[in-house]
Amino acid sequence: MKNIFTIALVATGITSMVACQKDALKNLSPAESRIYITNHDSTVNFSEFKTFSVADSVGYFQDNQAAGKDLSEFDAAIIAAVKAAMQSRGFQLVNRTDSPDLGITVSRIYSTQTGIMSYPGYWDSYGGYYDPYYWGYGGYDYYDPTYYGPTYYTTFQVTQGALSVDMLNLKDAATDNSIRPVWSGIARGTGVFSTSAAEGEINSFFEQSPYLVTNQ
């Protein structure tokens, strides 16, 4: 199966910046500072999926360590925004026990080190919030998402956070004996975990992903 890596970056409000401007990035608003990266398996026809479920809590990672699950006000807002976005594309929300075609998980990633953060190195290091028992597939392996392709690097300082939303193929899990990621989105930047930003962040992911649609 041929896998293709696609990366899209969005940072609004920067068209007015030119090389001669000094410290132009300091003038960006929190919303303008955010970067959105989306990846998908281009061999997947998303119209073949009809139903989905979203994990009821958010996984979080601190300094390369899985730190548990949480459901803060921001987490609840992100989960609600994901549900609304998927339903607007024609997908039907069902309970995770009702054999959804797609499972969606959300993760918060924190780092307090100064250096370089790599995407999709996050998936290689942490594996995302991929709990097979949560989705009813205990003992199944996760398919290595090689379609993410080349690694994208970005620098970070002090404490930085990134939001990750991952979409898993549960429809074919029993056939493949594994759970395959088919789409992922990462957002980072100032205020990325602000509750008021949740809806806009998810909308940015979906605006970059017009293929995320199913037949009614």
N, C-alpha and C positions, 0 to 999 in steps of 0.2 A: 504493500500500500504506500502510495506516494504521499508524503507529508510536506506541507509548505508552511513556512513561518511568516506571519504577517504582523507588523508592528505599526501602530499609529500613535502619534503624539499630538496632544492638544494643549496649547498654552495661549489663551486668548489675550488680546490687548497688547501684543508685543510688536505689532507692525510698525509702530512709530519709533521703535528703537533703531538707532544706527550705530555704526562702529565707534564714532567719535564721542558718543555720549558717555559720561563718567557715571558709574554705579547706577546704570539705568534700571537694573533689576530691583533696586531698593524702592522704586516707585510703583511696583506692581501691588495690586490688592491681593488678599489671600486667595480669592477665586482665580485670579489671573496667574498666580504662581503654580497652580496645580497641573500636573502632567498625568495624562491618561493613556494607558497602554492596554490594548486588547489583542488577544491571540485566539486563533481557532483552527480546528482541523478542517482544511478545505475539502477533504473527501467526504465530509458529512453533509447530508441533506437535512437541514433542520425542519423542513416541512413534514418529515416522517415522524417527528415527535409531536404528541398531542397534549400530554399532561406533564405536570411538574410539581415538585414539592421543595420547600426551602427549609433548611435546618432551623430549629427553633432557638438556637443559641449561636454565638460567634466564637470561633477558636481564636486564641491570641498567643503570640510568640514574642519572647523577650530575649534579645541578645543570643540568637541562634538556638533557643530552647523553647519547646512547647510548654506553655504556662497554664493551659487549661481552657475553660470555656466561660463565657460571660454573656450577660444580656443587659447592657447599659441602655440609657435612653437613645444614644446614637445607634447602638446595635439594633434596637427595635425599629428605629426609623429607616435604617438601611434595609432590613428584612422586608418592611412594608413597601419600600420603594421598589425592591426587586420584584415582589409579587405584582405590584401595579404595572411595572414595565412589561413583564412577561404576559400578563393578561391583555395588555394593550396590543400585543403582537399575536393574539389569538390562542395562546396556550391556556389550558385549563388547570387551575390550582386544585390539587387533591391532597389528601393526607398521605404522609410518608408510608403508612401501612397499606395504602391502596395501590401499590405497584406503579408508582409514577414512572413515566418514560425518562424524565430528567430529574436529577437531584442537584440542588444548588446549595453550596456552602459559602460562608463568609468568614474571613479571617482578618485580624488586625496584627500587624507586624511592627515591632518596636526594636530600635537599636540605639544604644548609647555610645557606640564607638565612632571614632572619626576615621574615615577611610572611604572605601568604595563598596557600594551595594550593587549586586548584579541581578538582573531579571533576564531570563527565567531561572537564575540560580536559586531563587526562593523555592521553587517546586522541587529542585534536586535536593536541597538541604532539609526542607521541612515537610515536604509532601503535602502541604495544604491541610485543611481540615477534612481529611478523607478517612472517616471512621466506617469501615465496612459493616460493623455491627449496627450502627445507627440506621443504615439503609436496608438492613435485613439480609446482608450478604456476608455473614461471618465466615472467616476463613478464606475469603477471596483475595486475590492479589490485585494491586492497582497497576494498570498499564503505564509504563514509563512514557510520559508525554513528549516523545522526541520531536513532535511537530513544532515545538517552540523554537527549534533551530538555534541560530547564533545567539550568543548572550549579549544583552544590552547592559551597559554599565552606567551608573550615575553616582556622583559623590554625595556624601552626607556628613554632617557634623553634629556633635552633641547627641540629643535624643531626636530621632526621626521616626516617623511612622508611615506605614503604607497600608492601604486597604486592598484586600484581595477578594474577588468574587470568582468562584470556580463552578463550572457546570459539568456534571458527570452523566455519562450514558448509562442509565440503569435499565433501559429497555432491553439491551443486548447483554447484560451482565451474566445471566445464566448461561447463555450460549457461548460467550467468550471466556467464561470462568475468570473474569476480571472486570474491574470498573474503569472505564476509559474516560479521561477528561476530554471534552470536546470544545470547550470555550473557557477563556479566563480573562479577567480584567483586573488591572492594578492601577491604583491612584495614589499619588504622593504629592506633598506640598504643604504649604501653610494651612492650618485649620482643616486638615483632611478628615479628622474625626469630630468635626462640628456637626451637631444634630441638624442645624439649619442648612447644612451643605449636602445632606444625605441624598435628597431627591435629585439635585442637580448632578451629583457625581454619578449616580446610576443612569440618569438620562444621557450623560456624556458617553458612557460605555455603549449604550444602545444606539446612540446616534452614529457611532463608529462601526456598528454591527448591523447593517440593514438586512443581512441574510438571516438574522434571528427572527424568523416568522414561520408560522405554521398555517396550513390550509384550514379554513373554517369547516 
